[in-house]
Amino acid sequence: MMKTYQKEEHLTSELAGLRQRVAELKTLATEHKRLDEALQESQQVLRKIFESVTDGISATDLDGITRCKPKNK
């Protein structure tokens, strides 16, 4: 059986570890939000370019999905 001091020391250590993990998760959430906003901005820019070009466009992404826009007449 653990002595009271050992239990307290163990719980204090565990609490410190949990606080560190919470801080890490907050950092990850902030980074995720920043990346999501950057992705949305990039998508908007590409959508505007794609819609404004008068020539035909064909684009294939890394997954092999092709998007086409016919030439404006």
BELNORGI-V637123 format. One record per helix or strand. SS is the DSSP state (H for helix, E for strand). FROM is the first residue (numbers start at 0). LEN is the number of residues. If there is no record, write none. Layout:
BEGIN
SS:FROM:LEN / SS:FROM:LEN
END
This chain:
BEGIN
H:3:49 / E:56:4 / E:65:4
END
